[in-house]
């Protein structure tokens, strides 16, 4: 597990990589989303998995994330390394279930952020789609993300 300080350094480098590949505006969406999902890169889950709360619905590759399967096969450096069980914390918009959930483990913060970037791009660039498939909840989450300041881009 890395320190919060090292996570900040790696998160900044990863966001700058996202900006170089997907553009500055997309990188802002990913920075806001990642800050929210990781308690600004300090949550225990993030420090353990490098992920932005990516739950696994299956125990084997692609862990229930069919939108990322080809991306991971084409970019093996971003391929997840396994899953990690943890009780989910509550967030501003979601309530904790107090039941253990499986979260995807990434080899690096860059791998996680590039995966999230790919998924959000496939979903039309709307960061709100990370939270829900429900149109009302998507808008609510996207609006909330807009309130989060970006520091890296």
C-alpha positions as CSV (number, residue, x, y, z in Angstrom):
1,X,0.0,0.0,0.0
2,X,1.3,3.5,-0.9
3,X,1.2,6.6,1.2
4,X,-1.3,9.4,0.7
5,X,1.5,11.6,-0.4
6,X,2.8,9.2,-3.0
7,X,-0.8,8.7,-4.2
8,X,-1.1,12.4,-4.8
9,X,2.1,12.4,-6.9
10,X,1.0,9.4,-8.9
11,X,-2.6,10.7,-9.3
12,X,-1.3,14.0,-10.8
13,X,1.0,12.2,-13.2
14,X,-2.0,9.9,-14.2
15,X,-4.3,12.9,-14.8
16,X,-1.7,14.5,-16.9
17,X,-1.4,11.3,-19.0
18,X,-5.2,11.3,-19.4
19,X,-5.0,14.9,-20.6
20,X,-2.4,14.0,-23.1
21,X,-4.4,11.1,-24.5
22,X,-8.1,12.3,-24.1
23,X,-7.7,16.1,-23.9
24,X,-7.9,18.7,-21.1
25,X,-11.7,18.8,-20.7
26,X,-12.0,15.0,-20.4
27,X,-9.1,15.0,-17.9
28,X,-11.1,17.5,-15.8
29,X,-14.0,15.1,-15.7
30,X,-11.8,12.3,-14.7
31,X,-10.0,14.4,-12.0
32,X,-13.3,15.4,-10.5
33,X,-14.7,11.9,-10.6
34,X,-11.5,10.4,-9.2
35,X,-11.3,13.0,-6.4
36,X,-14.8,12.2,-5.4
37,X,-14.5,8.4,-5.6
38,X,-11.2,8.3,-3.6
39,X,-11.7,11.0,-1.0
40,X,-9.1,13.1,-2.9
41,X,-6.7,10.2,-3.3
42,X,-6.7,9.3,0.4
43,X,-9.3,6.6,1.0
44,X,-8.1,3.2,2.2
45,X,-9.8,1.5,-0.8
46,X,-7.9,3.7,-3.2
47,X,-4.6,3.2,-1.5
48,X,-5.2,-0.5,-1.6
49,X,-6.6,-0.9,-5.1
50,X,-5.7,2.3,-7.0
51,X,-9.2,2.2,-8.2
52,X,-12.1,4.7,-8.3
53,X,-14.5,2.3,-6.6
54,X,-14.8,-0.1,-9.5
55,X,-16.9,-2.9,-8.2
56,X,-16.4,-6.4,-9.5
57,X,-19.6,-8.3,-10.3
58,X,-17.6,-11.4,-11.4
59,X,-14.5,-13.1,-9.9
60,X,-12.7,-13.5,-13.2
61,X,-11.6,-11.2,-16.0
62,X,-13.2,-8.8,-17.1
63,X,-14.8,-8.7,-13.6
64,X,-18.2,-7.7,-15.1
65,X,-16.7,-4.7,-17.0
66,X,-17.4,-5.7,-20.6
67,X,-16.8,-2.0,-21.7
68,X,-13.2,-2.3,-20.6
69,X,-12.4,-5.8,-21.7
70,X,-11.0,-4.9,-25.2
71,X,-9.2,-1.8,-23.7
72,X,-7.4,-4.1,-21.2
73,X,-6.5,-6.6,-23.9
74,X,-5.1,-3.9,-26.2
75,X,-3.3,-2.2,-23.2
76,X,-2.0,-5.0,-21.0
77,X,-0.2,-2.5,-18.8
78,X,-3.6,-1.4,-17.6
79,X,-5.0,-4.9,-17.0
80,X,-6.4,-5.4,-13.4
81,X,-4.4,-7.7,-11.2
82,X,-7.3,-9.1,-9.1
83,X,-10.1,-8.2,-6.7
84,X,-10.2,-6.9,-3.1
85,X,-13.1,-7.4,-0.7
86,X,-14.0,-4.4,1.5
87,X,-17.1,-2.9,3.1
88,X,-18.0,0.1,1.0
89,X,-18.0,3.5,2.7
90,X,-20.8,6.0,2.2
91,X,-20.4,8.9,-0.2
92,X,-22.3,12.2,-0.7
93,X,-24.8,10.5,-3.1
94,X,-24.8,6.9,-2.1
95,X,-25.4,5.1,1.2
96,X,-23.1,2.4,2.4
97,X,-24.6,-1.1,2.5
98,X,-22.3,-2.4,5.3
99,X,-21.9,-5.5,3.2
100,X,-18.5,-6.6,1.7
101,X,-18.1,-5.8,-1.9
102,X,-15.4,-6.8,-4.4
103,X,-13.3,-4.0,-5.9
104,X,-11.0,-4.3,-8.9
105,X,-7.2,-4.0,-8.1
106,X,-5.1,-2.1,-10.6
107,X,-1.3,-2.3,-11.1
108,X,-1.0,1.5,-11.0
109,X,-3.0,4.6,-10.6
110,X,-2.4,5.4,-14.2
111,X,-4.0,2.0,-15.1
112,X,-7.0,2.9,-13.1
113,X,-7.4,6.4,-14.5
114,X,-6.9,5.4,-18.1
115,X,-9.5,2.6,-17.6
116,X,-12.0,5.1,-16.2
117,X,-11.2,7.5,-19.0
118,X,-11.9,4.9,-21.6
119,X,-15.2,3.9,-20.0
120,X,-16.3,7.5,-19.6
121,X,-15.4,8.1,-23.3
122,X,-17.4,5.1,-24.4
123,X,-20.3,6.5,-22.4
124,X,-20.2,9.8,-24.2
125,X,-17.9,11.7,-21.9
126,X,-20.5,12.1,-19.1
127,X,-18.9,11.6,-15.7
128,X,-22.4,11.1,-14.2
129,X,-22.6,7.7,-15.9
130,X,-20.0,6.4,-13.4
131,X,-22.6,6.6,-10.7
132,X,-25.8,5.3,-12.3
133,X,-27.7,4.3,-15.4
134,X,-30.7,6.3,-14.2
135,X,-31.0,9.6,-16.1
136,X,-32.0,11.6,-13.0
137,X,-29.1,10.2,-10.9
138,X,-26.6,10.7,-13.8
139,X,-27.5,14.4,-13.9
140,X,-27.4,14.7,-10.2
141,X,-23.9,13.1,-10.0
142,X,-22.6,15.0,-13.0
143,X,-23.8,18.3,-11.4
144,X,-22.1,17.3,-8.1
145,X,-18.8,16.6,-9.9
146,X,-18.9,20.1,-11.4
147,X,-18.6,21.5,-7.8
148,X,-15.2,19.7,-7.3
149,X,-12.2,21.8,-8.0
150,X,-9.5,20.4,-10.3
151,X,-5.9,21.0,-9.2
152,X,-4.0,19.1,-11.8
153,X,-5.5,20.3,-15.1
